[in-house]
């Protein structure tokens, strides 16, 4: 590593031809003049949202993009205009996007911070883009075509822990990722001296990543350094880190600049574009005039473009039909394991990623057992870095792979919320349908094993209601393979799959209580209806996931002990979810009991009640919700049993109605 670092930091300035110099200067000037125009348009009230300019930092993107090729990818941040223009030169698309117009590069969906074109992506969430870019780099390694991924971050982003998770993965797996850190000395308004400890490059070097430094004031030397670094990433297939010292001459966002003039003025005076423009060089003047005309034309085109029409997801009201179904006799964990063996055999771009998933361990509950023996090149053990591996899977999915990520315990999904909420679930919409992020994240949830407060929770309600995310709960009333196959073949967005810990060891429910039949809806991810062979139904039970087995036992005992006939509705997809197809079924009974293992406040049951109220308020008189009390789950088995919904508690609640 020492010689590599030395090579990066002692490169001689390569001879720049006049053509290359002019091209780089043109890209830098285009960024400068366009962003100055954006500030003018903002002051005129013609833009939506905010504008984070890179004025003063233009040579960073102008130089780096000289060495990137078609098929490479770039992920940028909130200060992305210069990078975008240097890569695409799409002036009209950028201006129209920030104006919120149809001609925008993302049809006005993304705005200033969220751009997408030709392998360029940007997102304004600090740090979270680095694991996604790592996934893009991983896809390029798997493709084996010599392409790379580049991610631009700022020095303020060094406070985000997820970037170090990503650095570790990129270094350990030798991924072709170039990290460009633009060091402008400020995180919004806070000076770096107040917030940053240690040396910037040392942070990347600690992971064995080759590092180098350059700056935008000596951009010709930066050209030479970038040339070496990009060639290294491309030829060696390993990550590298480039620190570019620079200075932002304008405010963080529009006019929120509280830095004293005594700090900013010295940088204005040595800014390379200011110096170039002050020379009154005829060639530069001509270039300036050409660019200004280009920008004026683009502004006119953007202003002439209409605002986009509102496009909402269409909900197809299909006629629900019910068909009788059966299941084979096998333990659920074995059925899921065999499902993944079959799917990986059928789909060569399916990957399995997670902690301890390789043999001989095979995952915490043995769901991944033997997968790495059968598909050694497509099963990956990861560090304990939940956020990074979900971001990684998003990047892989954007490039056409089918990553299945295992989060060892559902309690740990709190660590992946940012990657789902602010990245994966947003990309397809805000990038105007240009990409999909159809990764599958699966995790075991639920109590009953005595694992205590932080390893027994059912947390699905925290993920319900996120547009662009589908939430599935596996039960033991259906074979798991058709469910996972449907997810693999039809999903355009990220899917979170919840598997219940107690159900793993249970057999699929072949035998039903006497007098019951199993029906499934004709939906892609079907709802199960356990229907008694009678028209006289007293109770409708609704539950999902691990509640499936419990509710079957409740049905049996309600009849045997209380002469009450119950039926069960068990949905597979719990978000999005529509209760309307089940209204006729619910109307057959005088009691509706909604049972959840997770907390009831703002949960799935609460959504069902709200939908019932909207459909027909008369349903509400028969509803009861059976949920745990508002307390953490204890490790003590007897106390845990008393807290969580169980057969006795459910029956007691129903009988009391």
C-alpha positions as CSV (number, residue, x, y, z in Angstrom):
1,X,0.0,0.0,0.0
2,X,2.9,2.4,0.7
3,X,4.1,2.4,-2.9
4,X,0.6,2.8,-4.2
5,X,0.0,5.8,-2.1
6,X,3.3,7.2,-3.2
7,X,2.4,6.7,-6.9
8,X,-0.8,8.5,-6.4
9,X,0.7,11.5,-4.6
10,X,3.8,12.1,-6.7
11,X,2.5,11.8,-10.3
12,X,4.0,14.3,-12.6
13,X,1.7,16.7,-14.4
14,X,0.9,15.0,-17.7
15,X,1.0,17.1,-20.8
16,X,-2.5,18.4,-21.6
17,X,-3.3,19.0,-25.2
18,X,-5.0,22.2,-26.1
19,X,-8.1,20.3,-27.0
20,X,-8.4,18.6,-23.6
21,X,-7.7,21.8,-21.7
22,X,-10.4,23.6,-23.7
23,X,-12.8,20.8,-23.1
24,X,-12.2,20.8,-19.3
25,X,-12.4,24.6,-19.1
26,X,-15.6,24.6,-21.1
27,X,-17.2,22.1,-18.7
28,X,-16.2,24.2,-15.7
29,X,-17.5,27.4,-17.3
30,X,-20.7,25.7,-18.2
31,X,-21.3,24.8,-14.6
32,X,-20.3,28.2,-13.4
33,X,-22.6,30.2,-15.7
34,X,-25.5,27.8,-15.5
35,X,-25.5,27.9,-11.7
36,X,-25.3,31.7,-11.7
37,X,-28.3,31.7,-14.0
38,X,-30.1,29.3,-11.5
39,X,-29.5,31.8,-8.7
40,X,-31.0,34.5,-10.9
41,X,-34.0,32.4,-11.8
42,X,-34.5,31.5,-8.1
43,X,-34.6,35.2,-7.2
44,X,-37.2,35.6,-9.9
45,X,-39.4,32.9,-8.3
46,X,-39.0,30.6,-11.3
47,X,-37.6,27.6,-9.5
48,X,-39.0,25.0,-7.1
49,X,-37.2,24.0,-3.9
50,X,-33.7,25.0,-3.3
51,X,-30.4,25.2,-5.2
52,X,-27.0,24.0,-3.8
53,X,-24.4,25.5,-6.2
54,X,-20.9,24.2,-6.7
55,X,-19.5,27.6,-7.7
56,X,-15.8,27.5,-7.0
57,X,-15.7,23.7,-7.1
58,X,-16.3,23.2,-10.9
59,X,-13.0,21.7,-11.9
60,X,-13.7,18.6,-9.7
61,X,-16.4,17.2,-11.9
62,X,-14.9,18.7,-15.1
63,X,-11.6,16.8,-14.5
64,X,-12.9,13.5,-13.1
65,X,-15.4,12.9,-15.9
66,X,-12.6,13.1,-18.5
67,X,-11.6,9.6,-17.4
68,X,-15.1,8.0,-17.2
69,X,-16.5,5.9,-20.0
70,X,-20.0,4.9,-21.2
71,X,-21.0,2.1,-19.0
72,X,-19.4,3.6,-15.9
73,X,-21.7,5.1,-13.3
74,X,-21.6,8.2,-11.1
75,X,-23.5,8.8,-7.9
76,X,-23.5,12.4,-6.6
77,X,-25.0,14.3,-3.8
78,X,-27.1,17.4,-3.2
79,X,-24.3,19.6,-4.8
80,X,-24.5,17.7,-8.1
81,X,-25.1,20.2,-10.9
82,X,-21.5,20.4,-12.0
83,X,-21.0,16.7,-12.0
84,X,-24.2,16.2,-13.9
85,X,-23.3,18.8,-16.6
86,X,-19.8,17.5,-16.9
87,X,-21.1,14.0,-17.6
88,X,-24.2,14.7,-19.7
89,X,-24.1,18.3,-20.9
90,X,-27.9,18.3,-20.7
91,X,-28.5,21.9,-20.0
92,X,-32.2,22.1,-20.9
93,X,-32.9,18.9,-18.9
94,X,-31.3,20.3,-15.8
95,X,-32.9,23.7,-15.9
96,X,-36.3,22.3,-16.7
97,X,-36.0,19.8,-13.9
98,X,-35.4,22.5,-11.3
99,X,-38.3,24.4,-12.8
100,X,-40.4,21.4,-12.3
101,X,-41.2,21.0,-16.0
102,X,-42.0,18.1,-18.2
103,X,-38.8,18.6,-20.1
104,X,-36.8,18.0,-17.0
105,X,-34.4,15.1,-16.9
106,X,-36.7,13.4,-14.4
107,X,-39.9,15.2,-15.6
108,X,-39.8,17.5,-12.5
109,X,-40.0,14.6,-10.0
110,X,-36.5,14.9,-8.6
111,X,-35.7,18.6,-8.7
112,X,-32.2,20.0,-8.0
113,X,-30.9,17.2,-5.9
114,X,-32.3,14.1,-7.6
115,X,-31.1,13.7,-11.1
116,X,-30.8,10.6,-13.3
117,X,-29.4,10.2,-16.9
118,X,-27.0,7.8,-18.6
119,X,-25.7,6.1,-15.5
120,X,-25.7,9.4,-13.5
121,X,-27.6,9.4,-10.2
122,X,-27.8,11.9,-7.4
123,X,-29.6,12.0,-4.0
124,X,-29.5,14.6,-1.3
125,X,-29.2,12.2,1.7
126,X,-25.6,12.5,3.1
127,X,-23.6,9.3,3.2
128,X,-26.4,7.0,2.2
129,X,-25.4,7.1,-1.5
130,X,-22.0,5.5,-0.8
131,X,-23.3,1.9,-0.1
132,X,-25.6,2.3,-3.2
133,X,-22.6,3.3,-5.3
134,X,-20.7,0.3,-3.8
135,X,-23.5,-1.9,-5.1
136,X,-23.2,-0.3,-8.5
137,X,-19.4,-1.1,-8.4
138,X,-20.2,-4.7,-7.3
139,X,-22.5,-5.1,-10.3
140,X,-19.7,-3.9,-12.6
141,X,-17.3,-6.4,-11.0
142,X,-19.8,-9.2,-11.6
143,X,-20.3,-8.1,-15.2
144,X,-16.5,-8.3,-15.8
145,X,-16.5,-5.6,-18.5
146,X,-13.9,-3.3,-16.9
147,X,-16.4,-0.6,-15.9
148,X,-16.3,1.4,-12.6
149,X,-18.5,3.4,-10.3
150,X,-17.7,6.8,-8.9
151,X,-19.3,8.5,-6.0
152,X,-18.9,12.2,-5.0
153,X,-19.2,13.1,-1.3
154,X,-18.3,16.2,0.8
155,X,-16.1,16.5,3.9
156,X,-19.2,17.0,6.0
157,X,-20.4,13.5,5.0
158,X,-17.4,12.0,6.9
159,X,-19.6,12.2,10.0
160,X,-22.0,9.5,8.6
161,X,-21.1,6.0,9.8
162,X,-22.6,4.1,6.9
163,X,-19.7,5.4,4.6
164,X,-17.2,3.4,6.7
165,X,-19.4,0.3,6.4
166,X,-19.3,0.8,2.6
167,X,-15.5,1.4,2.6
168,X,-15.0,-1.9,4.4
169,X,-17.1,-3.8,1.8
170,X,-15.5,-2.1,-1.2
171,X,-12.0,-2.8,0.1
172,X,-12.6,-6.4,1.3
173,X,-14.4,-7.4,-1.8
174,X,-12.1,-5.4,-4.1
175,X,-14.7,-3.4,-5.9
176,X,-14.0,-0.9,-8.7
177,X,-15.2,2.1,-6.8
178,X,-13.7,5.6,-6.9
179,X,-14.6,7.8,-4.0
180,X,-14.1,11.5,-4.7
181,X,-14.3,13.7,-1.6
182,X,-14.7,17.4,-2.3
183,X,-13.1,19.0,0.7
184,X,-14.5,22.6,0.9
185,X,-13.9,23.0,4.6
186,X,-17.6,23.5,5.6
187,X,-20.6,21.4,6.4
188,X,-23.3,23.8,5.5
189,X,-22.2,26.7,7.8
190,X,-20.0,24.8,10.3
191,X,-16.3,25.0,9.8
192,X,-14.5,21.7,9.5
193,X,-12.2,22.6,12.4
194,X,-15.2,22.3,14.8
195,X,-16.3,18.8,13.6
196,X,-13.6,16.8,12.0
197,X,-10.9,14.8,13.9
198,X,-7.8,13.3,12.3
199,X,-6.7,13.2,8.6
200,X,-9.3,12.7,5.9
201,X,-7.3,10.4,3.7
202,X,-6.3,8.3,6.7
203,X,-9.9,7.3,7.1
204,X,-10.0,5.5,3.8
205,X,-6.4,4.3,4.1
206,X,-7.4,2.5,7.3
207,X,-9.4,0.1,5.1
208,X,-6.4,-0.5,2.8
209,X,-7.9,1.8,0.2
210,X,-5.3,3.7,-2.0
211,X,-5.6,7.5,-1.5
212,X,-4.5,10.7,-3.2
213,X,-4.9,14.4,-2.8
214,X,-5.4,17.1,-5.4
215,X,-7.1,20.5,-5.5
216,X,-9.1,22.6,-7.9
217,X,-6.7,25.5,-8.0
218,X,-4.0,23.3,-9.6
219,X,-6.5,21.5,-11.8
220,X,-3.9,20.4,-14.4
221,X,-2.1,18.5,-11.7
222,X,-5.4,17.1,-10.5
223,X,-5.9,15.8,-14.1
224,X,-2.7,13.8,-13.8
225,X,-3.6,12.4,-10.3
226,X,-7.2,11.5,-11.5
227,X,-5.7,9.8,-14.5
228,X,-3.6,7.5,-12.3
229,X,-6.4,6.9,-9.9
230,X,-9.1,6.0,-12.4
231,X,-6.7,3.8,-14.3
232,X,-5.9,2.0,-11.1
233,X,-9.5,1.4,-10.2
234,X,-10.3,0.2,-13.7
235,X,-7.2,-2.0,-14.3
236,X,-6.9,-3.4,-10.8
237,X,-10.6,-3.6,-10.0
238,X,-10.0,-2.1,-6.5
239,X,-11.3,1.0,-4.7
240,X,-9.5,4.3,-4.5
241,X,-10.1,7.5,-2.6
242,X,-9.4,11.0,-4.0
243,X,-9.5,14.0,-1.7
244,X,-10.0,17.2,-3.7
245,X,-9.4,20.4,-1.7
246,X,-11.6,23.2,-3.0
247,X,-13.8,26.0,-1.8
248,X,-17.4,26.9,-2.2
249,X,-17.7,30.5,-3.2
250,X,-21.4,30.9,-2.7
251,X,-23.9,30.0,0.0
252,X,-24.6,26.4,1.0
253,X,-28.1,26.9,-0.4
254,X,-29.2,30.1,-2.1
255,X,-28.5,32.8,0.5
256,X,-27.7,31.2,3.8
257,X,-24.0,32.1,3.9
258,X,-22.8,33.4,7.3
259,X,-19.1,33.0,6.5
260,X,-17.2,36.4,6.9
261,X,-16.0,38.0,3.7
262,X,-12.5,37.9,5.0
263,X,-12.7,34.1,4.6
264,X,-14.3,34.0,1.2
265,X,-12.5,36.8,-0.6
266,X,-9.0,35.2,-0.8
267,X,-10.6,32.2,-2.5
268,X,-12.5,34.4,-4.9
269,X,-9.2,36.0,-5.8
270,X,-7.4,32.8,-6.6
271,X,-10.3,30.9,-8.1
272,X,-9.1,29.5,-11.5
273,X,-12.2,30.5,-13.4
274,X,-12.2,34.0,-12.0
275,X,-8.5,34.3,-13.1
276,X,-9.3,33.0,-16.5
277,X,-12.2,35.3,-17.1
278,X,-10.1,38.3,-15.9
279,X,-7.5,37.7,-18.6
280,X,-9.9,38.9,-21.4
281,X,-8.6,36.1,-23.6
282,X,-10.5,36.1,-26.9
283,X,-10.9,32.4,-26.9
284,X,-12.3,32.4,-23.4
285,X,-14.6,35.3,-24.3
286,X,-15.9,33.4,-27.3
287,X,-16.4,30.3,-25.1
288,X,-18.3,32.4,-22.6
289,X,-20.6,33.8,-25.3
290,X,-21.3,30.4,-26.7
291,X,-22.2,29.0,-23.3
292,X,-24.4,32.0,-22.3
293,X,-26.3,31.6,-25.6
294,X,-26.7,27.9,-24.9
295,X,-28.0,28.6,-21.4
296,X,-30.4,31.3,-22.6
297,X,-31.8,28.9,-25.2
298,X,-32.2,26.2,-22.6
299,X,-34.0,28.6,-20.2
300,X,-36.4,29.5,-23.0
301,X,-37.0,25.8,-23.8
302,X,-37.6,25.0,-20.1
303,X,-40.0,27.9,-19.7
304,X,-41.9,26.8,-22.7
305,X,-42.2,23.2,-21.4
306,X,-45.5,22.4,-19.6
307,X,-45.7,21.3,-16.1
308,X,-46.0,17.5,-15.9
309,X,-49.4,15.8,-15.3
310,X,-50.0,14.2,-12.0
311,X,-49.3,10.5,-12.3
312,X,-50.5,8.4,-9.4
313,X,-50.1,4.7,-9.0
314,X,-53.1,2.9,-10.6
315,X,-54.9,0.4,-8.5
316,X,-56.6,-2.2,-10.7
317,X,-59.8,-3.3,-9.1
318,X,-59.8,-6.9,-10.2
319,X,-62.6,-9.3,-9.4
320,X,-61.4,-11.5,-6.6
321,X,-62.0,-15.2,-7.1
322,X,-61.3,-17.9,-4.5
323,X,-59.9,-21.3,-5.3
324,X,-59.4,-24.2,-3.0
325,X,-55.8,-25.0,-2.3
326,X,-53.6,-27.5,-0.4
327,X,-50.0,-27.5,0.8
328,X,-47.4,-30.2,1.1
329,X,-46.2,-31.6,4.4
330,X,-42.8,-30.0,5.2
331,X,-41.4,-27.7,7.8
332,X,-41.6,-24.0,6.7
333,X,-37.8,-23.5,7.1
334,X,-37.1,-26.4,4.8
335,X,-39.7,-25.2,2.3
336,X,-38.1,-21.7,2.2
337,X,-34.7,-23.2,1.9
338,X,-35.7,-25.4,-1.0
339,X,-37.4,-22.4,-2.6
340,X,-34.1,-20.5,-2.7
341,X,-32.3,-23.4,-4.1
342,X,-34.8,-23.7,-6.9
343,X,-34.9,-20.0,-7.6
344,X,-31.1,-19.6,-7.7
345,X,-31.0,-22.5,-10.1
346,X,-33.6,-20.9,-12.3
347,X,-32.3,-17.3,-12.2
348,X,-28.5,-16.9,-12.7
349,X,-28.5,-13.2,-11.6
350,X,-30.1,-14.0,-8.2
351,X,-27.6,-13.3,-5.4
352,X,-27.9,-14.2,-1.7
353,X,-26.3,-11.8,0.7
354,X,-26.2,-11.6,4.5
355,X,-24.4,-12.2,7.8
356,X,-23.3,-15.9,8.3
357,X,-25.3,-17.2,5.4
358,X,-22.6,-19.4,4.0
359,X,-22.1,-23.0,4.9
360,X,-21.7,-24.6,7.4
361,X,-23.8,-22.1,9.4
362,X,-26.4,-21.3,6.7
363,X,-28.0,-18.3,8.3
364,X,-29.3,-17.8,11.8
365,X,-32.3,-20.1,11.3
366,X,-30.7,-22.3,8.5
367,X,-32.8,-20.7,5.8
368,X,-29.6,-20.4,3.6
369,X,-28.3,-23.9,4.4
370,X,-26.2,-25.4,1.6
371,X,-26.8,-22.4,-0.8
372,X,-23.1,-21.5,-0.8
373,X,-22.2,-25.1,-1.6
374,X,-24.5,-25.1,-4.6
375,X,-23.9,-21.5,-5.8
376,X,-20.5,-20.6,-4.4
377,X,-20.1,-17.5,-6.6
378,X,-23.4,-16.0,-5.7
379,X,-23.7,-16.3,-1.9
380,X,-21.9,-13.7,0.1
381,X,-21.1,-13.5,3.8
382,X,-21.1,-9.8,5.0
383,X,-19.9,-7.9,8.0
384,X,-22.4,-6.7,10.5
385,X,-23.3,-3.7,8.4
386,X,-27.1,-3.9,7.8
387,X,-27.4,-0.4,6.3
388,X,-24.5,-1.0,3.9
389,X,-25.6,-4.4,2.6
390,X,-29.1,-3.0,1.9
391,X,-27.6,-0.1,0.1
392,X,-25.3,-2.5,-1.8
393,X,-28.4,-4.6,-2.8
394,X,-30.1,-1.5,-4.1
395,X,-27.2,-0.7,-6.3
396,X,-27.1,-4.3,-7.6
397,X,-30.8,-4.2,-8.3
398,X,-30.4,-1.0,-10.3
399,X,-28.1,-2.9,-12.6
400,X,-30.4,-5.8,-13.2
401,X,-29.3,-8.2,-10.5
402,X,-31.8,-9.9,-8.1
403,X,-30.3,-9.6,-4.6
404,X,-31.9,-11.3,-1.7
405,X,-30.6,-9.8,1.6
406,X,-31.0,-11.5,4.9
407,X,-31.2,-9.3,8.0
408,X,-30.5,-11.7,10.8
409,X,-33.2,-10.4,13.2
410,X,-36.1,-8.2,12.4
411,X,-35.2,-6.0,15.3
412,X,-32.1,-4.9,13.2
413,X,-34.3,-3.5,10.4
414,X,-34.2,-0.2,12.3
415,X,-30.7,0.1,11.0
416,X,-31.8,-0.1,7.4
417,X,-34.7,2.3,7.5
418,X,-32.8,5.2,5.8
419,X,-31.7,3.0,3.0
420,X,-35.3,1.9,2.4
421,X,-37.1,5.2,3.1
422,X,-34.7,7.7,1.5
423,X,-33.1,5.6,-1.2
424,X,-34.5,2.3,-2.5
425,X,-38.2,3.1,-2.2
426,X,-37.7,6.5,-3.9
427,X,-35.5,5.7,-6.9
428,X,-38.0,4.4,-9.4
429,X,-40.4,7.3,-8.9
430,X,-38.0,10.2,-8.5
431,X,-35.8,9.0,-11.4
432,X,-38.9,9.0,-13.6
433,X,-39.2,5.2,-14.0
434,X,-35.6,5.0,-15.5
435,X,-34.4,2.4,-12.9
436,X,-35.8,-0.2,-10.6
437,X,-34.6,-1.1,-7.2
438,X,-36.3,-4.4,-6.8
439,X,-34.1,-5.9,-4.1
440,X,-35.7,-8.4,-1.6
441,X,-34.9,-7.9,2.0
442,X,-36.1,-10.8,4.2
443,X,-35.9,-11.1,8.0
444,X,-37.3,-13.2,10.8
445,X,-39.5,-11.3,13.3
446,X,-41.5,-12.2,16.4
447,X,-41.3,-13.4,20.0
448,X,-41.9,-16.6,21.7
449,X,-38.3,-17.7,22.0
450,X,-37.2,-15.9,25.1
451,X,-34.8,-13.6,23.2
452,X,-35.8,-10.5,25.2
453,X,-36.6,-6.9,24.4
454,X,-34.2,-6.3,21.4
455,X,-34.5,-9.6,19.6
456,X,-38.3,-10.4,19.9
457,X,-40.0,-7.5,18.3
458,X,-42.5,-7.4,15.4
459,X,-41.7,-4.1,13.7
460,X,-43.5,-4.3,10.4
461,X,-45.7,-1.3,11.2
462,X,-42.7,1.0,10.9
463,X,-42.4,0.1,7.2
464,X,-46.1,0.2,6.3
465,X,-47.1,3.3,4.3
466,X,-43.8,3.8,2.5
467,X,-44.6,4.3,-1.2
468,X,-42.3,2.2,-3.3
469,X,-41.9,-0.5,-0.7
470,X,-43.9,-3.8,-0.7
471,X,-44.3,-5.6,2.7
472,X,-44.9,-9.4,2.7
473,X,-45.6,-11.7,5.6
474,X,-45.0,-15.4,5.1
475,X,-47.5,-17.7,6.8
476,X,-47.8,-21.5,7.1
477,X,-51.0,-21.7,5.1
478,X,-49.4,-21.3,1.8
479,X,-46.4,-22.8,0.0
480,X,-43.6,-20.2,0.1
481,X,-42.2,-20.9,-3.4
482,X,-45.0,-19.2,-5.4
483,X,-44.8,-16.2,-3.2
484,X,-41.0,-15.8,-3.6
485,X,-41.2,-16.6,-7.3
486,X,-43.9,-13.9,-7.8
487,X,-41.7,-11.4,-5.9
488,X,-38.7,-12.3,-8.1
489,X,-40.6,-12.1,-11.4
490,X,-42.9,-9.2,-10.9
491,X,-41.5,-6.7,-8.5
492,X,-40.3,-3.3,-9.7
493,X,-39.7,-2.0,-6.2
494,X,-38.0,-3.1,-3.0
495,X,-39.8,-5.8,-1.1
496,X,-39.5,-6.5,2.6
497,X,-40.4,-10.1,3.6
498,X,-41.2,-11.0,7.1
499,X,-40.7,-14.6,8.3
500,X,-41.9,-15.5,11.7
501,X,-39.3,-17.2,14.0
502,X,-41.7,-19.7,15.6
503,X,-43.2,-20.7,12.2
504,X,-39.8,-21.8,10.9
505,X,-40.0,-25.1,12.9
506,X,-43.7,-25.6,12.2
507,X,-45.0,-27.7,9.4
508,X,-47.0,-26.1,6.6
509,X,-50.6,-26.5,7.8
510,X,-51.9,-29.5,5.8
511,X,-54.7,-30.5,8.2
512,X,-57.3,-28.0,9.1
513,X,-59.9,-28.2,11.8
514,X,-62.8,-30.5,10.8
515,X,-65.3,-28.7,8.6
516,X,-62.8,-26.1,7.2
517,X,-61.5,-25.6,3.7
518,X,-58.6,-23.5,2.5
519,X,-59.2,-21.0,-0.3
520,X,-56.7,-18.6,-1.8
521,X,-57.5,-15.5,-3.8
522,X,-56.4,-15.1,-7.4
523,X,-54.1,-12.2,-6.6
524,X,-50.4,-12.5,-7.4
525,X,-49.7,-12.5,-3.7
526,X,-52.8,-14.3,-2.4
527,X,-54.9,-13.9,0.7
528,X,-55.9,-17.1,2.4
529,X,-59.4,-17.7,3.5
530,X,-60.1,-20.6,5.9
531,X,-63.8,-21.1,5.4
532,X,-66.1,-23.3,7.5
533,X,-68.6,-25.4,5.6
534,X,-71.5,-23.5,6.9
535,X,-73.2,-20.2,6.1
536,X,-73.6,-19.4,9.8
537,X,-70.4,-17.7,10.9
538,X,-70.0,-16.0,14.2
539,X,-66.4,-14.6,14.1
540,X,-64.0,-13.4,11.4
541,X,-60.4,-13.5,12.5
542,X,-57.8,-11.5,10.6
543,X,-54.1,-12.0,11.2
544,X,-50.9,-12.4,9.2
545,X,-47.5,-14.1,9.4
546,X,-46.9,-15.9,12.6
547,X,-50.5,-15.5,13.7
548,X,-51.7,-18.0,11.0
549,X,-51.0,-21.0,13.2
550,X,-52.4,-19.4,16.3
551,X,-55.6,-18.5,14.6
552,X,-56.2,-22.0,13.3
553,X,-56.0,-23.2,16.9
554,X,-58.3,-20.5,18.0
555,X,-60.9,-21.6,15.4
556,X,-60.7,-25.1,16.6
557,X,-61.2,-24.3,20.3
558,X,-63.9,-21.6,19.7
559,X,-66.1,-24.3,18.2
560,X,-65.2,-27.1,20.7
561,X,-65.5,-25.0,23.8
562,X,-67.9,-22.2,23.0
563,X,-69.9,-23.4,20.0
564,X,-68.7,-20.4,18.0
565,X,-67.9,-20.8,14.3
566,X,-65.0,-18.7,13.1
567,X,-63.3,-18.1,9.7
568,X,-59.8,-16.7,9.0
569,X,-58.6,-14.1,6.6
570,X,-54.8,-14.2,6.3
571,X,-53.2,-11.8,3.9
572,X,-49.8,-12.4,2.4
573,X,-49.2,-8.8,1.3
574,X,-49.7,-6.4,4.2
575,X,-48.6,-3.2,2.3
576,X,-50.1,-2.1,0.0
577,X,-53.3,-3.7,1.3
578,X,-56.9,-3.2,0.4
579,X,-59.7,-4.7,2.6
580,X,-62.5,-4.2,0.0
581,X,-62.2,-7.7,-1.6
582,X,-62.8,-9.2,1.9
583,X,-65.9,-7.0,2.8
584,X,-68.4,-9.6,1.8
585,X,-66.6,-12.3,3.8
586,X,-66.5,-10.0,6.9
587,X,-70.1,-9.1,6.5
588,X,-71.0,-12.8,7.1
589,X,-70.1,-12.7,10.8
590,X,-71.1,-10.6,13.8
591,X,-67.6,-10.2,15.3
592,X,-64.4,-9.2,13.6
593,X,-61.2,-9.8,15.6
594,X,-57.9,-8.4,14.2
595,X,-54.9,-10.0,15.9
596,X,-51.4,-8.7,15.7
597,X,-48.2,-9.7,17.5
598,X,-46.7,-6.2,17.0
599,X,-47.8,-3.0,18.8
600,X,-51.4,-2.0,17.9
601,X,-50.9,1.8,17.8
602,X,-50.8,2.9,14.1
603,X,-50.4,-0.7,13.1
604,X,-51.8,-3.0,10.4
605,X,-55.0,-3.5,12.3
606,X,-55.5,0.2,12.7
607,X,-55.3,0.6,9.0
608,X,-57.9,-2.1,8.5
609,X,-60.3,-0.4,10.9
610,X,-59.7,2.9,9.0
611,X,-60.5,1.3,5.7
612,X,-63.6,-0.4,7.1
613,X,-64.8,3.0,8.4
614,X,-64.3,4.5,4.9
615,X,-66.1,1.6,3.2
616,X,-69.0,1.1,5.6
617,X,-69.1,2.5,9.1
618,X,-71.5,-0.2,10.3
619,X,-68.6,-2.6,10.3
620,X,-67.1,-0.8,13.3
621,X,-69.6,-2.0,15.8
622,X,-68.3,-5.6,15.6
623,X,-64.5,-4.9,15.6
624,X,-62.1,-5.7,18.3
625,X,-58.3,-5.6,18.1
626,X,-56.1,-8.0,20.1
627,X,-52.6,-6.7,20.4
628,X,-49.8,-6.8,23.1
629,X,-49.8,-4.1,25.8
630,X,-47.5,-1.1,25.2
631,X,-44.4,-2.6,26.8
632,X,-41.1,-4.2,25.7
633,X,-41.0,-8.0,25.4
634,X,-39.3,-9.6,28.4
635,X,-36.9,-12.5,28.2
636,X,-38.8,-14.5,30.9
637,X,-40.8,-17.1,29.0
638,X,-43.8,-17.1,31.3
639,X,-44.1,-13.3,31.2
640,X,-43.5,-13.1,27.5
641,X,-46.3,-15.7,27.0
642,X,-48.7,-13.5,29.0
643,X,-47.8,-10.4,27.0
644,X,-48.0,-11.7,23.5
645,X,-51.4,-12.7,21.9
646,X,-52.0,-16.4,22.4
647,X,-54.9,-18.8,21.9
648,X,-56.3,-18.3,25.4
649,X,-56.2,-14.5,25.3
650,X,-57.7,-14.3,21.8
651,X,-60.6,-16.6,22.8
652,X,-61.2,-14.7,26.0
653,X,-61.4,-11.4,24.1
654,X,-63.9,-12.8,21.6
655,X,-66.1,-14.4,24.2
656,X,-66.3,-11.2,26.1
657,X,-67.8,-9.3,23.1
